[in-house]
Amino acid sequence: MKSIKCLFFGLALLALTAMPVQADTKVGVVNTVRLMEEAPQAKAAQSKIETEFAPREQELVNLQKSIRKLEDRLTRDGAVMSEKESSKLEREILSKRRELKRTQDEFRDDLNIRKNEVLSKLQRQMYESTVALAREQKFDIILGQGVVYSSDSVDVTNQVLDKLKSNFKADSK
């Protein structure tokens, strides 16, 4: 019986010490998904990646077209070709398919690596802009991922976006 009283007393004491102290806490929320979509840095990075990888993508398209032409030729002329010619054409098609697969894999890997580099840089810029805003406007806490609901009064996404835009303009000069 004595241990139950001690347990209740301990829980009551814990509850009293765990009660939050009412204070003027300034809280903000940032929608990071929206920042990723609307930040000029993200749009510029996407455009740069597309330009950077366009020649390799065109190379893949050309390789696919050449394979298709060889397959069409085999289908169309295979019956009138000698067995040696037909076999040679089949080996050439197989070789080009392997080359295409290897090239596609390399392309995809390089593209993913580049996107991850750009994403990392963008996340760092978003973080730095958010922290700068928090310090300037004296926020106690700014929440990001995992927020289920926030009212417009605590949503600072537009302000962070404005800061990113001004930083982008400054970096572009």
C-alpha positions, -999 to +999 in steps of 0.1 A: +000+000+000+029+023+009+045+017-025+012+027-043+011+060-024+047+067-033+040+059-069+010+083-070+030+109-052+058+105-077+034+107-107+018+138-092+051+155-087+062+145-122+029+159-137+034+192-118+070+196-130+061+187-166+034+213-169+043+238-196+051+273-185+029+299-203+052+322-222+051+343-253+066+318-277+068+328-313+063+298-335+065+296-373+059+269-399+076+264-432+061+243-460+093+228-474+076+211-503+062+244-515+097+260-512+111+232-533+085+238-560+085+276-560+121+287-551+139+302-580+170+282-571+150+250-576+137+261-610+171+273-621+187+240-610+161+220-628+167+239-660+205+236-656+202+198-652+179+195-682+204+214-703+233+195-690+218+161-697+199+168-729+228+157-753+231+124-735+193+119-736+193+126-773+221+100-777+198+075-760+169+083-783+192+080-814+204+046-802+168+034-797+160+046-832+189+027-847+179-005-829+144-001-842+157+003-878+178-028-875+148-048-860+126-035-888+152-045-914+154-080-898+117-084-898+113-071-934+143-087-950+150-117-927+133-142-949+154-133-980+187-129-961+212-157-959+215-174-925+249-158-920+236-123-927+205-128-905+226-141-877+250-112-880+221-087-879+207-104-848+240-102-830+243-066-840+208-059-826+217-078-794+250-058-790+232-025-795+205-035-769+232-042-744+249-009-752+216+009-748+209-007-714+244+001-702+241+037-714+207+041-699+220+028-666+249+051-666+227+080-676+202+073-648+230+069-622+247+102-633+214+120-633+205+108-598+239+118-585+235+152-600+200+157-587+211+147-552+239+172-554+215+199-564+189+189-539+215+190-511+226+225-521+190+236-523+181+222-489+211+240-474+200+273-489+164+267-476+178+260-441+200+290-441+172+313-453+148+299-427+174+303-399+182+339-410+145+347-411+140+332-376+168+353-362+157+385-379+121+381-367+130+366-333+112+333-337+116+308-309+109+278-331+102+271-367+087+238-377+091+221-410+084+185-421+056+166-403+033+194-394-003+182-398-019+216-395-008+252-392-028+284-394-018+312-418-007+333-388+023+310-382+031+300-418+063+318-427+068+300-461+062+331-481+087+350-461+113+323-465+105+321-502+110+359-505+144+355-488+153+328-512+143+350-541+164+379-529+194+356-523+189+342-558+189+377-573+220+386-553+238+354-564+228+360-601+245+394-602 
